[in-house]
Amino acid sequence: MTYLGQIKPYKILSTRHADERMEQRGVDWRQALGAILSLGIDRLREYETGDRDVLVRDTVNGFTAVFTVDRKQIRIITVIDNVDCHTRENELEVSVS
């Protein structure tokens, strides 16, 4: 995992897989983090159970970030270079524009 910083109260991490995908797909980690943080702290707190992944579709920049929130950590799992990707059964889908 790569430590990307801290936005109170969250520590921001990305998996090695996410690092590779962001590089391959030309999505900067700041864009992915911006999409996630645009949901707001209150919504992020709702996802803190860590029992499911959250997909945030950034329709303006044309990518989807998959992340989880667990114990005050936001972990970016992967980044997909489109917004029309499939949502799995245990994933929560949200969009930002």
Biopython code that builds the backbone (N, CA, C, O; Angstrom):
import numpy as np
from Bio.PDB.StructureBuilder import StructureBuilder

atoms = [
    (1, "MET", "N", (0.830, -1.182, 0.000)),
    (1, "MET", "CA", (0.000, 0.000, 0.000)),
    (1, "MET", "C", (0.873, 1.243, 0.000)),
    (1, "MET", "O", (1.972, 1.266, 0.554)),
    (2, "THR", "N", (0.349, 2.262, -0.634)),
    (2, "THR", "CA", (1.034, 3.539, -0.683)),
    (2, "THR", "C", (0.304, 4.522, 0.214)),
    (2, "THR", "O", (-0.915, 4.676, 0.131)),
    (3, "TYR", "N", (1.069, 5.187, 1.076)),
    (3, "TYR", "CA", (0.492, 6.212, 1.943)),
    (3, "TYR", "C", (0.414, 7.498, 1.141)),
    (3, "TYR", "O", (1.435, 7.999, 0.669)),
    (4, "LEU", "N", (-0.793, 8.040, 0.982)),
    (4, "LEU", "CA", (-0.985, 9.235, 0.180)),
    (4, "LEU", "C", (-1.170, 10.500, 1.015)),
    (4, "LEU", "O", (-1.116, 11.604, 0.473)),
    (5, "GLY", "N", (-1.383, 10.362, 2.295)),
    (5, "GLY", "CA", (-1.560, 11.526, 3.141)),
    (5, "GLY", "C", (-2.677, 11.340, 4.131)),
    (5, "GLY", "O", (-3.152, 10.226, 4.354)),
    (6, "GLN", "N", (-3.093, 12.441, 4.723)),
    (6, "GLN", "CA", (-4.166, 12.385, 5.709)),
    (6, "GLN", "C", (-5.076, 13.587, 5.537)),
    (6, "GLN", "O", (-4.617, 14.726, 5.451)),
    (7, "ILE", "N", (-6.355, 13.320, 5.488)),
    (7, "ILE", "CA", (-7.393, 14.339, 5.482)),
    (7, "ILE", "C", (-8.219, 14.033, 6.714)),
    (7, "ILE", "O", (-8.949, 13.042, 6.741)),
    (8, "LYS", "N", (-8.115, 14.865, 7.729)),
    (8, "LYS", "CA", (-8.755, 14.540, 9.010)),
    (8, "LYS", "C", (-10.204, 14.164, 8.811)),
    (8, "LYS", "O", (-10.914, 14.861, 8.086)),
    (9, "PRO", "N", (-10.665, 13.117, 9.410)),
    (9, "PRO", "CA", (-9.974, 12.191, 10.301)),
    (9, "PRO", "C", (-9.403, 10.966, 9.580)),
    (9, "PRO", "O", (-9.073, 9.973, 10.229)),
    (10, "TYR", "N", (-9.283, 11.020, 8.254)),
    (10, "TYR", "CA", (-8.928, 9.828, 7.487)),
    (10, "TYR", "C", (-7.474, 9.795, 7.029)),
    (10, "TYR", "O", (-6.911, 10.804, 6.605)),
    (11, "LYS", "N", (-6.896, 8.629, 7.125)),
    (11, "LYS", "CA", (-5.597, 8.325, 6.544)),
    (11, "LYS", "C", (-5.897, 7.775, 5.151)),
    (11, "LYS", "O", (-6.774, 6.924, 4.999)),
    (12, "ILE", "N", (-5.188, 8.246, 4.148)),
    (12, "ILE", "CA", (-5.472, 7.871, 2.767)),
    (12, "ILE", "C", (-4.401, 6.892, 2.279)),
    (12, "ILE", "O", (-3.206, 7.185, 2.339)),
    (13, "LEU", "N", (-4.843, 5.731, 1.798)),
    (13, "LEU", "CA", (-3.935, 4.702, 1.290)),
    (13, "LEU", "C", (-4.420, 4.250, -0.082)),
    (13, "LEU", "O", (-5.604, 4.359, -0.403)),
    (14, "SER", "N", (-3.495, 3.743, -0.880)),
    (14, "SER", "CA", (-3.901, 3.088, -2.128)),
    (14, "SER", "C", (-3.170, 1.762, -2.209)),
    (14, "SER", "O", (-2.024, 1.642, -1.777)),
    (15, "THR", "N", (-3.838, 0.778, -2.761)),
    (15, "THR", "CA", (-3.215, -0.535, -2.910)),
    (15, "THR", "C", (-2.208, -0.487, -4.057)),
    (15, "THR", "O", (-2.246, 0.420, -4.889)),
    (16, "ARG", "N", (-1.328, -1.448, -4.094)),
    (16, "ARG", "CA", (-0.370, -1.549, -5.194)),
    (16, "ARG", "C", (-1.133, -1.689, -6.523)),
    (16, "ARG", "O", (-0.753, -1.112, -7.541)),
    (17, "HIS", "N", (-2.202, -2.460, -6.478)),
    (17, "HIS", "CA", (-3.040, -2.634, -7.663)),
    (17, "HIS", "C", (-3.585, -1.290, -8.139)),
    (17, "HIS", "O", (-3.553, -0.999, -9.334)),
    (18, "ALA", "N", (-4.087, -0.465, -7.212)),
    (18, "ALA", "CA", (-4.615, 0.856, -7.568)),
    (18, "ALA", "C", (-3.522, 1.742, -8.151)),
    (18, "ALA", "O", (-3.758, 2.462, -9.122)),
    (19, "ASP", "N", (-2.331, 1.694, -7.568)),
    (19, "ASP", "CA", (-1.208, 2.487, -8.092)),
    (19, "ASP", "C", (-0.920, 2.115, -9.544)),
    (19, "ASP", "O", (-0.728, 2.984, -10.395)),
    (20, "GLU", "N", (-0.893, 0.810, -9.812)),
    (20, "GLU", "CA", (-0.613, 0.332, -11.172)),
    (20, "GLU", "C", (-1.709, 0.771, -12.139)),
    (20, "GLU", "O", (-1.421, 1.239, -13.241)),
    (21, "ARG", "N", (-2.968, 0.618, -11.724)),
    (21, "ARG", "CA", (-4.082, 0.977, -12.599)),
    (21, "ARG", "C", (-4.145, 2.478, -12.858)),
    (21, "ARG", "O", (-4.438, 2.897, -13.977)),
    (22, "MET", "N", (-3.876, 3.291, -11.845)),
    (22, "MET", "CA", (-3.893, 4.738, -12.059)),
    (22, "MET", "C", (-2.814, 5.131, -13.068)),
    (22, "MET", "O", (-3.051, 5.968, -13.939)),
    (23, "GLU", "N", (-1.641, 4.533, -12.951)),
    (23, "GLU", "CA", (-0.563, 4.835, -13.891)),
    (23, "GLU", "C", (-0.937, 4.374, -15.310)),
    (23, "GLU", "O", (-0.768, 5.125, -16.271)),
    (24, "GLN", "N", (-1.443, 3.143, -15.437)),
    (24, "GLN", "CA", (-1.819, 2.599, -16.748)),
    (24, "GLN", "C", (-2.929, 3.414, -17.401)),
    (24, "GLN", "O", (-2.940, 3.589, -18.620)),
    (25, "ARG", "N", (-3.849, 3.905, -16.604)),
    (25, "ARG", "CA", (-5.053, 4.544, -17.139)),
    (25, "ARG", "C", (-4.997, 6.067, -17.136)),
    (25, "ARG", "O", (-5.970, 6.733, -17.490)),
    (26, "GLY", "N", (-3.856, 6.610, -16.735)),
    (26, "GLY", "CA", (-3.671, 8.049, -16.799)),
    (26, "GLY", "C", (-4.540, 8.844, -15.848)),
    (26, "GLY", "O", (-4.908, 9.983, -16.136)),
    (27, "VAL", "N", (-4.869, 8.241, -14.707)),
    (27, "VAL", "CA", (-5.652, 8.940, -13.686)),
    (27, "VAL", "C", (-4.717, 9.261, -12.521)),
    (27, "VAL", "O", (-4.134, 8.362, -11.915)),
    (28, "ASP", "N", (-4.584, 10.532, -12.221)),
    (28, "ASP", "CA", (-3.728, 10.955, -11.113)),
    (28, "ASP", "C", (-4.409, 10.621, -9.787)),
    (28, "ASP", "O", (-5.634, 10.684, -9.680)),
    (29, "TRP", "N", (-3.613, 10.265, -8.781)),
    (29, "TRP", "CA", (-4.201, 9.899, -7.487)),
    (29, "TRP", "C", (-4.984, 11.064, -6.887)),
    (29, "TRP", "O", (-5.924, 10.846, -6.122)),
    (30, "ARG", "N", (-4.610, 12.292, -7.225)),
    (30, "ARG", "CA", (-5.334, 13.457, -6.705)),
    (30, "ARG", "C", (-6.751, 13.525, -7.288)),
    (30, "ARG", "O", (-7.687, 13.948, -6.610)),
    (31, "GLN", "N", (-6.899, 13.104, -8.552)),
    (31, "GLN", "CA", (-8.228, 13.055, -9.160)),
    (31, "GLN", "C", (-9.094, 12.018, -8.462)),
    (31, "GLN", "O", (-10.249, 12.278, -8.125)),
    (32, "ALA", "N", (-8.515, 10.831, -8.249)),
    (32, "ALA", "CA", (-9.267, 9.757, -7.583)),
    (32, "ALA", "C", (-9.664, 10.189, -6.179)),
    (32, "ALA", "O", (-10.808, 9.999, -5.764)),
    (33, "LEU", "N", (-8.724, 10.766, -5.454)),
    (33, "LEU", "CA", (-9.012, 11.217, -4.095)),
    (33, "LEU", "C", (-10.039, 12.349, -4.102)),
    (33, "LEU", "O", (-10.911, 12.399, -3.235)),
    (34, "GLY", "N", (-9.941, 13.252, -5.068)),
    (34, "GLY", "CA", (-10.909, 14.344, -5.168)),
    (34, "GLY", "C", (-12.325, 13.838, -5.374)),
    (34, "GLY", "O", (-13.273, 14.360, -4.788)),
    (35, "ALA", "N", (-12.463, 12.809, -6.219)),
    (35, "ALA", "CA", (-13.790, 12.228, -6.451)),
    (35, "ALA", "C", (-14.344, 11.622, -5.165)),
    (35, "ALA", "O", (-15.525, 11.776, -4.853)),
    (36, "ILE", "N", (-13.487, 10.939, -4.430)),
    (36, "ILE", "CA", (-13.906, 10.303, -3.173)),
    (36, "ILE", "C", (-14.283, 11.364, -2.141)),
    (36, "ILE", "O", (-15.337, 11.276, -1.511)),
    (37, "LEU", "N", (-13.426, 12.361, -1.972)),
    (37, "LEU", "CA", (-13.675, 13.389, -0.959)),
    (37, "LEU", "C", (-14.852, 14.293, -1.323)),
    (37, "LEU", "O", (-15.446, 14.920, -0.446)),
    (38, "SER", "N", (-15.189, 14.362, -2.608)),
    (38, "SER", "CA", (-16.331, 15.184, -3.002)),
    (38, "SER", "C", (-17.646, 14.645, -2.435)),
    (38, "SER", "O", (-18.656, 15.349, -2.418)),
    (39, "LEU", "N", (-17.628, 13.403, -1.975)),
    (39, "LEU", "CA", (-18.816, 12.838, -1.329)),
    (39, "LEU", "C", (-19.096, 13.504, 0.011)),
    (39, "LEU", "O", (-20.234, 13.502, 0.482)),
    (40, "GLY", "N", (-18.064, 14.074, 0.625)),
    (40, "GLY", "CA", (-18.220, 14.747, 1.909)),
    (40, "GLY", "C", (-17.951, 13.818, 3.088)),
    (40, "GLY", "O", (-18.148, 12.606, 3.000)),
    (41, "ILE", "N", (-17.507, 14.395, 4.167)),
    (41, "ILE", "CA", (-17.145, 13.633, 5.364)),
    (41, "ILE", "C", (-18.343, 12.871, 5.927)),
    (41, "ILE", "O", (-18.193, 11.729, 6.362)),
    (42, "ASP", "N", (-19.518, 13.478, 5.926)),
    (42, "ASP", "CA", (-20.694, 12.792, 6.479)),
    (42, "ASP", "C", (-21.020, 11.513, 5.719)),
    (42, "ASP", "O", (-21.316, 10.483, 6.325)),
    (43, "ARG", "N", (-20.964, 11.579, 4.386)),
    (43, "ARG", "CA", (-21.234, 10.360, 3.606)),
    (43, "ARG", "C", (-20.130, 9.329, 3.809)),
    (43, "ARG", "O", (-20.410, 8.133, 3.891)),
    (44, "LEU", "N", (-18.895, 9.771, 3.890)),
    (44, "LEU", "CA", (-17.802, 8.824, 4.121)),
    (44, "LEU", "C", (-17.978, 8.101, 5.452)),
    (44, "LEU", "O", (-17.675, 6.912, 5.559)),
    (45, "ARG", "N", (-18.460, 8.805, 6.455)),
    (45, "ARG", "CA", (-18.708, 8.176, 7.751)),
    (45, "ARG", "C", (-19.756, 7.071, 7.641)),
    (45, "ARG", "O", (-19.682, 6.074, 8.359)),
    (46, "GLU", "N", (-20.723, 7.238, 6.754)),
    (46, "GLU", "CA", (-21.739, 6.207, 6.544)),
    (46, "GLU", "C", (-21.130, 4.915, 5.999)),
    (46, "GLU", "O", (-21.677, 3.832, 6.204)),
    (47, "TYR", "N", (-20.002, 5.034, 5.307)),
    (47, "TYR", "CA", (-19.368, 3.871, 4.674)),
    (47, "TYR", "C", (-18.303, 3.226, 5.552)),
    (47, "TYR", "O", (-17.647, 2.281, 5.114)),
    (48, "GLU", "N", (-18.111, 3.708, 6.781)),
    (48, "GLU", "CA", (-17.010, 3.271, 7.639)),
    (48, "GLU", "C", (-17.062, 1.824, 8.098)),
    (48, "GLU", "O", (-16.115, 1.360, 8.733)),
    (49, "THR", "N", (-18.106, 1.108, 7.808)),
    (49, "THR", "CA", (-18.186, -0.279, 8.253)),
    (49, "THR", "C", (-17.129, -1.151, 7.597)),
    (49, "THR", "O", (-16.743, -2.180, 8.152)),
    (50, "GLY", "N", (-16.651, -0.748, 6.414)),
    (50, "GLY", "CA", (-15.621, -1.508, 5.733)),
    (50, "GLY", "C", (-16.101, -2.839, 5.201)),
    (50, "GLY", "O", (-15.297, -3.644, 4.731)),
    (51, "ASP", "N", (-17.412, -3.089, 5.266)),
    (51, "ASP", "CA", (-17.922, -4.391, 4.848)),
    (51, "ASP", "C", (-18.281, -4.446, 3.363)),
    (51, "ASP", "O", (-18.698, -5.492, 2.865)),
    (52, "ARG", "N", (-18.122, -3.328, 2.656)),
    (52, "ARG", "CA", (-18.361, -3.347, 1.221)),
    (52, "ARG", "C", (-17.540, -2.258, 0.541)),
    (52, "ARG", "O", (-17.147, -1.265, 1.154)),
    (53, "ASP", "N", (-17.297, -2.480, -0.747)),
    (53, "ASP", "CA", (-16.576, -1.506, -1.543)),
    (53, "ASP", "C", (-17.556, -0.448, -2.036)),
    (53, "ASP", "O", (-18.749, -0.707, -2.194)),
    (54, "VAL", "N", (-17.033, 0.735, -2.271)),
    (54, "VAL", "CA", (-17.840, 1.833, -2.789)),
    (54, "VAL", "C", (-17.260, 2.233, -4.149)),
    (54, "VAL", "O", (-16.052, 2.431, -4.282)),
    (55, "LEU", "N", (-18.122, 2.349, -5.144)),
    (55, "LEU", "CA", (-17.723, 2.830, -6.462)),
    (55, "LEU", "C", (-18.194, 4.260, -6.594)),
    (55, "LEU", "O", (-19.382, 4.545, -6.442)),
    (56, "VAL", "N", (-17.269, 5.161, -6.878)),
    (56, "VAL", "CA", (-17.658, 6.546, -7.135)),
    (56, "VAL", "C", (-17.334, 6.829, -8.602)),
    (56, "VAL", "O", (-16.183, 6.752, -9.033)),
    (57, "ARG", "N", (-18.368, 7.154, -9.342)),
    (57, "ARG", "CA", (-18.231, 7.407, -10.776)),
    (57, "ARG", "C", (-18.066, 8.911, -10.997)),
    (57, "ARG", "O", (-18.969, 9.697, -10.710)),
    (58, "ASP", "N", (-16.905, 9.293, -11.506)),
    (58, "ASP", "CA", (-16.621, 10.696, -11.809)),
    (58, "ASP", "C", (-16.980, 10.926, -13.274)),
    (58, "ASP", "O", (-16.169, 10.674, -14.165)),
    (59, "THR", "N", (-18.195, 11.405, -13.517)),
    (59, "THR", "CA", (-18.687, 11.560, -14.882)),
    (59, "THR", "C", (-18.002, 12.708, -15.625)),
    (59, "THR", "O", (-17.959, 12.704, -16.855)),
    (60, "VAL", "N", (-17.474, 13.679, -14.905)),
    (60, "VAL", "CA", (-16.781, 14.800, -15.537)),
    (60, "VAL", "C", (-15.441, 14.349, -16.114)),
    (60, "VAL", "O", (-15.103, 14.685, -17.249)),
    (61, "ASN", "N", (-14.676, 13.584, -15.325)),
    (61, "ASN", "CA", (-13.346, 13.150, -15.740)),
    (61, "ASN", "C", (-13.324, 11.757, -16.364)),
    (61, "ASN", "O", (-12.281, 11.316, -16.846)),
    (62, "GLY", "N", (-14.460, 11.057, -16.362)),
    (62, "GLY", "CA", (-14.588, 9.792, -17.067)),
    (62, "GLY", "C", (-13.888, 8.605, -16.451)),
    (62, "GLY", "O", (-13.313, 7.790, -17.172)),
    (63, "PHE", "N", (-13.921, 8.483, -15.126)),
    (63, "PHE", "CA", (-13.342, 7.312, -14.478)),
    (63, "PHE", "C", (-14.178, 6.919, -13.273)),
    (63, "PHE", "O", (-15.027, 7.677, -12.805)),
    (64, "THR", "N", (-13.916, 5.719, -12.785)),
    (64, "THR", "CA", (-14.569, 5.210, -11.585)),
    (64, "THR", "C", (-13.490, 4.819, -10.590)),
    (64, "THR", "O", (-12.555, 4.100, -10.944)),
    (65, "ALA", "N", (-13.603, 5.276, -9.360)),
    (65, "ALA", "CA", (-12.684, 4.887, -8.291)),
    (65, "ALA", "C", (-13.411, 3.915, -7.365)),
    (65, "ALA", "O", (-14.550, 4.158, -6.967)),
    (66, "VAL", "N", (-12.754, 2.832, -7.031)),
    (66, "VAL", "CA", (-13.317, 1.845, -6.113)),
    (66, "VAL", "C", (-12.510, 1.946, -4.820)),
    (66, "VAL", "O", (-11.282, 1.859, -4.835)),
    (67, "PHE", "N", (-13.214, 2.129, -3.706)),
    (67, "PHE", "CA", (-12.528, 2.311, -2.430)),
    (67, "PHE", "C", (-13.332, 1.696, -1.307)),
    (67, "PHE", "O", (-14.487, 1.308, -1.480)),
    (68, "THR", "N", (-12.694, 1.617, -0.153)),
    (68, "THR", "CA", (-13.369, 1.180, 1.060)),
    (68, "THR", "C", (-12.955, 2.110, 2.197)),
    (68, "THR", "O", (-11.872, 2.695, 2.171)),
    (69, "VAL", "N", (-13.822, 2.239, 3.186)),
    (69, "VAL", "CA", (-13.527, 3.050, 4.362)),
    (69, "VAL", "C", (-13.630, 2.133, 5.568)),
    (69, "VAL", "O", (-14.671, 1.520, 5.804)),
    (70, "ASP", "N", (-12.559, 2.042, 6.323)),
    (70, "ASP", "CA", (-12.532, 1.156, 7.483)),
    (70, "ASP", "C", (-11.595, 1.734, 8.533)),
    (70, "ASP", "O", (-10.436, 2.029, 8.239)),
    (71, "ARG", "N", (-12.083, 1.894, 9.736)),
    (71, "ARG", "CA", (-11.280, 2.384, 10.863)),
    (71, "ARG", "C", (-10.480, 3.641, 10.528)),
    (71, "ARG", "O", (-9.266, 3.696, 10.726)),
    (72, "LYS", "N", (-11.181, 4.636, 10.022)),
    (72, "LYS", "CA", (-10.577, 5.941, 9.710)),
    (72, "LYS", "C", (-9.517, 5.868, 8.618)),
    (72, "LYS", "O", (-8.641, 6.729, 8.538)),
    (73, "GLN", "N", (-9.596, 4.840, 7.781)),
    (73, "GLN", "CA", (-8.708, 4.734, 6.625)),
    (73, "GLN", "C", (-9.544, 4.649, 5.358)),
    (73, "GLN", "O", (-10.498, 3.876, 5.277)),
    (74, "ILE", "N", (-9.175, 5.450, 4.380)),
    (74, "ILE", "CA", (-9.752, 5.325, 3.049)),
    (74, "ILE", "C", (-8.713, 4.585, 2.220)),
    (74, "ILE", "O", (-7.584, 5.049, 2.066)),
    (75, "ARG", "N", (-9.105, 3.421, 1.684)),
    (75, "ARG", "CA", (-8.202, 2.638, 0.843)),
    (75, "ARG", "C", (-8.734, 2.621, -0.580)),
    (75, "ARG", "O", (-9.820, 2.106, -0.844)),
    (76, "ILE", "N", (-7.951, 3.194, -1.499)),
    (76, "ILE", "CA", (-8.315, 3.140, -2.908)),
    (76, "ILE", "C", (-7.892, 1.768, -3.414)),
    (76, "ILE", "O", (-6.717, 1.405, -3.358)),
    (77, "ILE", "N", (-8.869, 1.010, -3.911)),
    (77, "ILE", "CA", (-8.627, -0.364, -4.338)),
    (77, "ILE", "C", (-8.220, -0.427, -5.804)),
    (77, "ILE", "O", (-7.270, -1.123, -6.164)),
    (78, "THR", "N", (-8.944, 0.303, -6.646)),
    (78, "THR", "CA", (-8.606, 0.361, -8.066)),
    (78, "THR", "C", (-9.260, 1.568, -8.700)),
    (78, "THR", "O", (-10.128, 2.208, -8.107)),
    (79, "VAL", "N", (-8.833, 1.868, -9.905)),
    (79, "VAL", "CA", (-9.421, 2.938, -10.697)),
    (79, "VAL", "C", (-9.690, 2.367, -12.091)),
    (79, "VAL", "O", (-8.821, 1.737, -12.693)),
    (80, "ILE", "N", (-10.895, 2.594, -12.589)),
    (80, "ILE", "CA", (-11.325, 2.096, -13.890)),
    (80, "ILE", "C", (-11.494, 3.296, -14.806)),
    (80, "ILE", "O", (-12.046, 4.318, -14.398)),
    (81, "ASP", "N", (-11.030, 3.180, -16.028)),
    (81, "ASP", "CA", (-11.005, 4.344, -16.921)),
    (81, "ASP", "C", (-12.299, 4.587, -17.691)),
    (81, "ASP", "O", (-12.273, 5.085, -18.817)),
    (82, "ASN", "N", (-13.420, 4.238, -17.089)),
    (82, "ASN", "CA", (-14.725, 4.600, -17.653)),
    (82, "ASN", "C", (-15.760, 4.625, -16.532)),
    (82, "ASN", "O", (-15.487, 4.190, -15.413)),
    (83, "VAL", "N", (-16.932, 5.130, -16.838)),
    (83, "VAL", "CA", (-17.993, 5.206, -15.825)),
    (83, "VAL", "C", (-19.095, 4.182, -16.065)),
    (83, "VAL", "O", (-20.073, 4.133, -15.320)),
    (84, "ASP", "N", (-18.940, 3.375, -17.093)),
    (84, "ASP", "CA", (-19.957, 2.383, -17.443)),
    (84, "ASP", "C", (-19.563, 0.977, -17.010)),
    (84, "ASP", "O", (-19.905, 0.006, -17.686)),
    (85, "CYS", "N", (-18.862, 0.854, -15.910)),
    (85, "CYS", "CA", (-18.399, -0.461, -15.462)),
    (85, "CYS", "C", (-19.481, -1.163, -14.632)),
    (85, "CYS", "O", (-20.405, -0.533, -14.120)),
    (86, "HIS", "N", (-19.338, -2.453, -14.519)),
    (86, "HIS", "CA", (-20.287, -3.302, -13.804)),
    (86, "HIS", "C", (-20.139, -3.139, -12.293)),
    (86, "HIS", "O", (-19.024, -3.032, -11.781)),
    (87, "THR", "N", (-21.256, -3.120, -11.590)),
    (87, "THR", "CA", (-21.260, -3.072, -10.131)),
    (87, "THR", "C", (-21.506, -4.475, -9.603)),
    (87, "THR", "O", (-22.466, -5.134, -10.002)),
    (88, "ARG", "N", (-20.649, -4.928, -8.713)),
    (88, "ARG", "CA", (-20.815, -6.257, -8.120)),
    (88, "ARG", "C", (-21.879, -6.231, -7.033)),
    (88, "ARG", "O", (-22.341, -5.170, -6.616)),
    (89, "GLU", "N", (-22.252, -7.414, -6.588)),
    (89, "GLU", "CA", (-23.349, -7.569, -5.620)),
    (89, "GLU", "C", (-23.113, -6.824, -4.314)),
    (89, "GLU", "O", (-24.043, -6.211, -3.791)),
    (90, "ASN", "N", (-21.922, -6.856, -3.779)),
    (90, "ASN", "CA", (-21.648, -6.263, -2.469)),
    (90, "ASN", "C", (-20.992, -4.883, -2.586)),
    (90, "ASN", "O", (-20.251, -4.474, -1.692)),
    (91, "GLU", "N", (-21.258, -4.165, -3.680)),
    (91, "GLU", "CA", (-20.682, -2.845, -3.871)),
    (91, "GLU", "C", (-21.772, -1.783, -3.863)),
    (91, "GLU", "O", (-22.890, -2.017, -4.321)),
    (92, "LEU", "N", (-21.435, -0.634, -3.345)),
    (92, "LEU", "CA", (-22.338, 0.507, -3.315)),
    (92, "LEU", "C", (-21.897, 1.471, -4.398)),
    (92, "LEU", "O", (-20.706, 1.761, -4.517)),
    (93, "GLU", "N", (-22.823, 1.969, -5.182)),
    (93, "GLU", "CA", (-22.517, 2.821, -6.308)),
    (93, "GLU", "C", (-22.991, 4.244, -6.053)),
    (93, "GLU", "O", (-24.149, 4.462, -5.697)),
    (94, "VAL", "N", (-22.092, 5.216, -6.234)),
    (94, "VAL", "CA", (-22.451, 6.636, -6.128)),
    (94, "VAL", "C", (-21.808, 7.374, -7.303)),
    (94, "VAL", "O", (-20.806, 6.917, -7.853)),
    (95, "SER", "N", (-22.374, 8.495, -7.680)),
    (95, "SER", "CA", (-21.837, 9.284, -8.806)),
    (95, "SER", "C", (-21.588, 10.706, -8.363)),
    (95, "SER", "O", (-22.293, 11.244, -7.509)),
    (96, "VAL", "N", (-20.575, 11.305, -8.958)),
    (96, "VAL", "CA", (-20.303, 12.736, -8.767)),
    (96, "VAL", "C", (-20.189, 13.356, -10.147)),
    (96, "VAL", "O", (-19.755, 12.713, -11.103)),
    (97, "SER", "N", (-20.581, 14.606, -10.232)),
    (97, "SER", "CA", (-20.465, 15.288, -11.528)),
    (97, "SER", "C", (-19.991, 16.702, -11.337)),
    (97, "SER", "O", (-19.831, 17.437, -12.311)),
]
sb = StructureBuilder()
sb.init_structure("model")
sb.init_model(0)
sb.init_chain("A")
sb.init_seg("    ")
for serial, (resi, resn, name, xyz) in enumerate(atoms, 1):
    if name == "N":
        sb.init_residue(resn, " ", resi, " ")
    sb.init_atom(name, np.array(xyz, "f"), 0.0, 1.0, " ", f" {name:<3s}", serial, name[0])
structure = sb.get_structure()
